[in-house]
Amino acid sequence: MVALVKATLVFALLGAAVSSETFLEWTKQHGKEYSSKAEYEARADIFARNLQYIERFNSEDHSYELAENIFMDLTFEEFSATRLSTPQNCSATHQPTRGRVLTNKTPPPAIDWRDRGVVTPVKNQGNCGSCYTFSTTGCLESHHAIKTGDLLSLSEQQIVDCGQAFNNHGCDGGLPSQAFEYIRYNKGIELEEEYPYVGRDETCRFNSSEVVATVSDVHNFTQGDEDSIYVAVGTVGPVSICFDVTTQFQFYKHGVFSSLLCHKDSQHVNHAVLAVGYNVTESNEPYWIVKNSWGADWGINGYFWIERGKNMCGLADCASYPIV
């Protein structure tokens, strides 16, 4: 790392003063290293701007709070390029030819599938726009466990490398519904340990003899039908959802996320995640419990809550789950 004289540097940005010691401590905490003094100073500048943004946001009245995290030295544009998918158009949906009927089922007032031991630990997609693969495997892992009692960790890398024929694009994004279709027609997916994640596009090396989980059909929800997603999560299992991530979400820490800046349509979804439950706050505000793929240090131990019932950021426009 470039050596700097800590005692003499103070970054004063837009009225916020951040000492070099604050930034240096953060770089050590997160193992950050930079190739030059210029790069170090540029990242320190971004860090200070982001810190000021967080402090200003938290001083206002919001339903959630932001906090420092591993993304503090990135602009939102840089963050988007490495952690989000290219915006996807998920307007072409279909109903399953087979599957569970959701009508006439009454969901419980609250549920968290983690409590039933059918959700794998939070994973980390790294600098690859493969969020859709983690949403896909997470959902299939849960539905496979609900059906068989066997909780497996499935291979995201297989989908990254092998799913392009179904309009997925490796580290440049895709959709869970299309990844489920890949697994369905491919007749299965391997374990994570057999086909480990590397976070970059590589040549497909799928081995059919290593298949451990399959998909018989895919249930895609009618766009905007959040009520049906509620019934499915409450009575069937976790559901893959997609939504439009905006600036605040980069530094989310806890609380019920909502935004006036995001799109609420099927044309702009850029991040896929997994709804594993729902509940209400003490003030009776309904929210989804959602598993992310940015590691357990982000958000609420890798999870977040997002407002339920308003198609927040388009989360109900591109939802699906596999039938196993």
Buried (B, 14 or more C-beta within 10 A) or exposed (E): EEEBEEEEBEBEBEEBEBBBEBBBEBBEEBEBEBEEEEEBBEBBBBBBBBBBBBEEBBEEEBBBEBEBBBBBBBBBEEBBEBBBBEBBEBEEBEEBEEBBEBEEEEBEEEBBBBEBEBBBEBBBBBEBBBBBBBBBBBBBBBBBBBEEEEBBBBBBBBBBBBBBEBBBBBBBBBBBBBBBBBBBEBEBBBBBEBBEBEBBBEEBEBEEEBBBBBBEBBBBBEBBBBEBBBBBBBBBBBBBBBBBBBBBBBBBBBBBBBBEEBBBBBEBBBBBBBBBBBBEEEEEBBBBBBBBBBBBEBBBEBBBBBBBBEBBBBBBBBBBBBBB
